[in-house]
Amino acid sequence: MSMNSIVSQLSTLQVKKYINDYNSRIIDIRQVDAYNGWKMENEVRGGHIKGAKNLPVKWCNYIDWIEIVHSKGILPEHKIVVYGYSDSNINKVTKMFLRAGYSDINIYSGFVDEWTTDENLPMENLQRYRQLVSANWVNTLVLGEKPTEYDNDKFVICHSHYRNRDAYLSGHIPGAIDIDTLALEAPETWNRRSPEELKIALEQHGITTDTTVVLYGKFMSPDNDDDFPGSAAGHIGAIRNAMIMLYAGVKDVRILNGGFQSWQDAGFEISTDDVAKVEARDFGIQIPAKPEIIVDIPEAKKMIEADDADIVCVRSWPEYIGEVSGYNYIEKKGRIPGAVFGNCGTDAYHMENYRNADHTIREAQQVVAIWKEVNITPDKHLAFYCGTGWRGSEAFFNAWLMGWPRVSVFDGGWFEWSNDPDNKFETGIPK
């Protein structure tokens, strides 16, 4: 059967009817950044059609494409509506669906010219999408030009790593300086450093409260680091640094979505220069400017007892029920009593429930769906924790990007909690 006899072209009015249809799936095939809110083709409004799922055309090259599709709840029995920026990309994804056995496939070509220009047609975006930037956006900054939605003259691009300058020197974004996560957190506790230490560290890296800081890292395999869980050594370390910078008072903190991998995928220049840090004279305000971003054990204990707060364990199921501690330097196994299971993924080395296949941050509606199942909701004060605050920081960043009003990181996590013999803990499946 020919493609034309199977695939239908929909009008704007027809697409509107399928927004709340349980049996339909509207698929946005543009890159994640456009889906989140960036205007990549000068569209009138940024974001995506309300309720649309993101399936970037780039992912068609992945061998597990159909598994990704199914994980998003896009099944053969659904009516599929595909839209994007170009007809060629729409046709490419449509052919993938046809080969996979999907039969009710429809395409929509009026998104930019019709949908985004009509204020009455519903759209959604990630509330703080500006803080999650694309490789193209960063490249414009590197070239000395003004990227979209940016009006600052002071910026620093930071390549984050954990005790591994070779990860930086082997290839980084041109002009980026390196920042070791140990500059902002202490290895004795894995908590953020004191306000005085943070002030010195940030100034040494040329960062003030008014500096735009763009952070990223490389994704490392677990075998690359014996002391700290796998990919934490790279890009998740950048998110950890970002959280601490927000806490300190840096007003404009941005993450390169997908880390160094997205820079490589875009084919931009890679440098091996050891870029010198230019020290800032003064951070500019008292640290911490946003103390509410981090909670410690006393407040965590109060939150456990409160009806309008939750401590969220962003660990794997084996860690949560006490089969493993998750770390070679943490002896005790178990969880904090009353902690809600935030489900990072398979183990301490992965965060697949919070990331896409290309390491970009997973679309908000998928994360919200995971959290909703265990009653993690935006009306509560939420403090995310893991072993030492890294995975907790990534979950926090997801909620913060969504604009959830009261989100924090329980900085001490299981490491600090379990080191105090007076603190109770639980194992096994919760009753």
C-alpha positions in Angstrom: 0.0 0.0 0.0 1.4 3.4 -0.9 2.2 6.0 1.8 -0.4 8.4 0.4 -3.2 5.9 0.8 -2.4 5.5 4.5 -1.2 9.0 5.7 -3.7 11.9 5.9 -3.0 15.6 6.0 -4.9 17.3 8.8 -6.1 20.9 9.1 -5.6 23.1 12.2 -9.2 22.6 13.2 -8.9 18.8 12.9 -5.7 18.8 15.1 -7.4 20.9 17.7 -10.1 18.2 18.1 -7.5 15.6 19.0 -5.8 17.5 21.8 -7.8 15.8 24.6 -8.6 12.6 22.7 -7.5 9.6 24.8 -7.0 7.5 21.7 -4.8 10.0 19.9 -1.1 11.0 20.2 0.1 14.3 18.9 3.9 14.0 18.2 6.3 17.0 18.1 9.3 15.9 16.1 11.4 19.1 16.6 14.5 19.2 18.7 13.9 19.1 22.5 14.9 22.8 22.8 12.1 23.9 20.5 9.6 21.7 22.2 10.6 23.3 25.6 10.0 26.9 24.4 12.8 28.2 22.2 11.7 29.8 19.0 14.0 28.0 16.5 12.2 29.2 13.3 11.0 32.6 14.3 7.6 31.3 15.2 5.2 33.7 17.0 4.9 31.6 20.1 7.4 29.2 21.5 6.6 25.8 22.9 4.5 22.9 21.7 0.9 22.0 21.1 -0.8 21.3 24.4 -0.3 17.7 25.4 2.1 16.8 22.5 4.8 14.3 23.1 8.4 15.0 22.0 10.0 12.6 19.6 12.8 14.5 17.8 13.6 13.4 14.3 17.2 13.0 15.4 16.2 9.9 17.4 15.2 8.1 14.2 18.9 7.1 14.0 18.8 5.3 17.3 18.6 1.5 17.1 16.1 1.4 20.0 13.8 4.0 18.4 10.7 1.9 18.7 11.4 1.2 22.4 11.6 4.9 23.0 8.3 5.4 21.2 6.6 2.7 23.4 8.1 4.2 26.6 6.3 7.4 25.8 2.9 5.6 25.6 2.7 5.9 21.8 1.2 2.6 20.7 0.0 1.1 17.3 -3.6 1.4 18.3 -3.4 5.2 18.6 -4.2 7.8 16.0 -0.8 9.4 15.4 -0.5 13.2 14.5 3.0 14.2 13.5 4.1 17.8 13.2 7.4 19.7 13.0 9.3 22.5 11.2 9.8 20.8 7.8 7.9 18.4 5.6 11.0 16.3 5.0 11.4 15.6 8.7 7.7 14.9 9.1 7.9 12.4 6.2 11.0 10.8 7.7 9.3 10.1 11.1 6.1 9.1 9.3 7.9 6.4 7.4 9.4 5.1 10.7 5.9 4.7 12.1 4.7 2.9 9.0 7.7 0.5 9.1 6.9 -0.2 12.8 3.3 -1.2 11.9 1.4 1.9 12.8 -1.6 2.4 10.6 -3.6 5.5 11.5 -0.9 8.2 10.8 -1.7 11.8 10.1 0.6 14.8 9.4 0.1 18.5 10.3 2.1 21.1 8.4 0.5 24.3 9.8 2.2 24.5 13.2 4.4 27.6 12.5 2.1 29.6 10.2 -1.2 28.7 11.7 -1.0 27.2 15.2 1.6 29.6 16.8 0.0 32.7 15.3 -3.5 32.0 16.8 -3.5 32.9 20.5 -6.7 30.9 20.9 -4.9 27.6 20.1 -3.4 26.1 23.3 0.3 25.7 23.7 2.6 24.7 26.5 6.3 25.3 27.3 8.8 24.6 30.1 8.5 27.6 32.4 12.2 28.1 32.8 13.2 26.9 29.3 15.7 29.8 29.0 17.9 28.1 31.6 18.2 25.0 29.4 20.1 26.0 26.3 21.0 24.3 23.0 24.4 23.8 21.5 23.4 26.3 18.8 22.7 28.9 21.5 26.0 28.3 23.2 27.9 28.4 19.8 26.4 31.8 19.1 27.7 33.0 22.5 31.2 31.5 21.7 31.3 33.3 18.4 30.8 36.6 20.2 27.3 37.2 18.9 24.1 37.8 21.0 22.0 34.6 21.1 18.3 34.9 21.5 16.7 35.9 24.8 20.0 37.0 26.2 21.1 40.5 27.1 24.1 40.2 29.4 27.7 41.2 28.6 29.3 38.9 31.2 29.3 35.2 30.8 31.5 32.2 31.8 31.2 28.7 30.2 32.2 26.0 32.7 33.2 22.5 31.8 32.4 20.5 35.0 34.3 17.5 36.1 35.1 15.6 39.3 38.9 15.4 39.8 39.4 14.8 36.1 41.0 17.7 34.3 41.9 15.3 31.5 38.2 15.2 30.6 38.4 18.9 30.0 41.9 19.0 28.3 40.9 16.2 26.0 38.3 18.4 24.4 35.9 21.1 25.4 33.8 24.0 24.1 36.2 26.8 22.9 36.7 29.4 25.6 35.3 27.2 28.4 37.1 27.0 31.7 37.1 23.9 33.8 35.5 23.7 37.2 36.1 20.7 39.5 33.0 19.9 41.6 35.2 19.9 44.6 35.5 23.6 44.3 31.9 23.9 45.4 31.4 20.9 47.7 33.6 19.2 50.4 34.6 15.6 50.0 34.4 15.0 53.7 30.6 15.4 53.6 29.8 15.8 49.9 27.7 18.8 51.0 28.2 22.3 49.6 31.0 24.3 51.0 30.7 27.1 53.5 29.5 30.5 52.3 33.0 31.9 52.7 34.5 29.0 50.7 31.9 29.4 48.0 32.6 33.1 47.6 36.3 32.5 47.1 35.7 29.6 44.7 33.2 31.5 42.5 35.4 34.6 42.4 38.4 32.4 41.4 36.3 31.1 38.4 35.3 34.7 37.4 31.7 34.3 38.6 29.7 37.0 40.3 26.0 37.3 41.1 25.5 39.0 37.7 27.5 36.6 35.5 25.6 34.3 33.1 27.1 30.9 33.8 26.6 28.1 31.2 27.5 24.7 32.6 28.0 21.3 31.0 30.0 18.1 31.3 30.9 14.9 29.6 28.9 11.7 30.2 31.3 9.1 31.5 30.9 5.4 31.9 30.9 4.0 35.5 34.3 2.4 34.8 35.8 5.9 34.4 35.6 6.7 38.1 36.0 4.3 41.0 35.2 6.9 43.7 32.0 8.4 42.5 29.0 7.0 40.5 29.7 6.9 36.8 28.1 9.7 34.9 28.1 11.9 38.0 31.7 12.7 37.1 30.5 14.6 34.1 27.3 16.3 33.2 25.3 15.6 36.3 28.2 17.3 38.1 27.4 20.3 36.0 23.9 20.2 37.3 25.1 19.8 40.9 27.3 22.9 40.4 24.4 24.8 38.9 22.2 24.0 42.0 24.9 25.3 44.3 25.4 28.4 42.2 21.7 29.1 42.4 21.9 28.7 46.2 24.8 31.0 46.4 23.0 33.7 44.3 24.1 33.5 40.7 21.1 35.0 39.0 21.5 33.5 35.5 22.5 29.8 35.6 22.1 27.8 32.4 22.7 24.2 31.5 23.7 23.0 28.0 20.9 20.5 27.4 22.5 17.1 26.7 26.0 18.2 27.8 29.1 17.9 25.7 27.4 15.2 23.7 25.0 17.7 22.2 27.9 19.9 21.3 29.6 17.0 19.5 26.3 16.0 17.8 26.0 19.5 16.4 29.5 19.3 14.9 30.9 22.4 16.4 34.6 23.2 17.0 36.3 21.4 19.9 39.2 23.0 21.7 42.0 21.4 23.8 43.3 24.8 25.0 43.8 25.2 28.8 41.8 28.4 29.2 43.0 30.5 32.0 40.5 31.6 34.6 40.0 35.4 35.0 39.3 36.0 38.7 36.4 38.3 39.6 37.0 41.0 42.1 33.9 40.4 44.3 30.9 38.1 44.1 28.6 41.0 44.8 26.1 39.8 47.3 26.0 37.8 50.6 26.1 34.0 50.2 23.7 32.2 50.3 21.2 34.5 48.5 18.7 31.6 48.2 19.2 29.4 51.3 15.8 27.8 50.8 17.2 25.8 47.9 19.1 23.5 50.3 17.8 21.9 53.4 19.9 20.1 56.1 19.0 17.3 58.5 17.0 19.4 61.1 14.7 20.8 58.4 14.5 17.5 56.6 13.2 15.9 59.8 10.5 18.5 60.1 9.5 18.0 56.5 9.1 14.3 57.1 6.5 15.0 59.8 4.7 17.8 57.8 1.6 17.2 55.8 2.6 19.7 53.1 6.1 18.5 52.5 8.0 15.4 51.4 11.5 14.1 51.3 12.0 12.5 47.9 14.5 9.6 47.5 16.0 9.9 44.0 17.7 6.5 44.1 17.2 3.1 42.5 14.8 0.6 43.9 17.6 -1.7 45.2 19.0 1.3 47.1 15.6 2.3 48.4 14.7 -1.1 49.8 18.2 -1.6 51.2 19.6 -4.3 49.0 22.6 -2.2 48.2 23.9 1.2 49.5 24.8 2.3 46.0 28.3 3.5 46.9 31.5 1.8 47.9 32.1 4.3 50.6 28.6 4.1 52.2 28.3 1.1 54.5 24.7 1.3 55.6 21.9 0.2 53.4 18.3 1.5 53.5 16.3 4.7 53.3 15.1 7.5 55.5 11.8 6.6 57.1 9.0 8.4 55.4 10.9 9.1 52.2 9.0 9.0 49.0 10.5 6.9 46.2 11.5 9.2 43.3 13.0 6.4 41.2 16.1 7.6 39.4 16.4 4.5 37.3 18.2 1.1 37.3 21.1 1.9 39.7 23.3 4.6 41.2 25.1 5.1 37.9 22.1 6.1 35.8 19.3 8.6 35.8 17.3 7.3 32.8 14.0 8.2 34.3 15.1 11.9 34.1 16.9 11.8 30.7 16.3 11.1 27.1 18.3 8.8 25.0 20.5 11.7 23.8 21.1 12.8 27.5 18.8 15.8 27.2 16.4 16.4 30.1 13.3 14.4 29.7 10.1 16.2 28.8 8.3 17.6 31.8 5.1 15.7 31.3 6.9 12.3 31.5 8.7 13.3 34.8 5.4 14.6 36.2 3.6 11.4 35.3 6.3 9.4 37.2 6.0 11.6 40.2 2.2 11.8 40.2 2.1 8.0 40.7 3.7 8.4 44.1 2.0 11.7 45.0 5.0 14.0 44.4 3.1 17.2 43.5 3.9 20.9 43.2 1.7 22.0 46.0 4.2 20.6 48.6 7.6 21.6 49.7 9.8 18.9 48.2 13.4 18.1 49.1 15.1 15.7 46.8 18.0 13.5 48.0 20.1 10.6 46.9 23.4 9.3 48.3 25.3 12.6 48.4 23.2 15.1 46.6 24.1 14.6 42.9 21.0 12.8 41.6 18.9 14.8 44.0 20.3 17.9 42.4 19.2 16.7 38.9 15.7 15.9 40.1 15.6 19.3 41.8 16.6 20.9 38.5 13.8 19.2 36.7 11.2 20.5 39.1 12.9 24.0 39.2 12.7 24.2 35.4 9.0 23.4 35.6 8.6 26.4 37.9 7.5 24.3 40.9 7.5 26.9 43.7 9.0 25.1 46.7 11.7 22.7 45.7 15.0 22.0 47.5 17.8 19.5 47.8 18.4 17.7 51.0 22.2 18.1 50.7 23.3 15.5 53.3 21.3 12.7 51.7 21.8 9.1 52.7 25.5 9.6 53.3 25.1 12.1 56.2 21.9 10.5 57.5 23.3 7.0 57.7 26.5 8.3 59.4 24.6 9.3 62.5 23.7 6.2 64.6 20.9 8.1 66.2 19.0 8.5 62.9 16.5 5.7 62.2 16.4 4.0 58.8 14.2 1.4 57.1 14.8 -1.5 54.7 12.5 -3.7 52.7 9.4 -2.9 50.7 7.3 -0.2 52.4 4.0 -1.4 53.8 
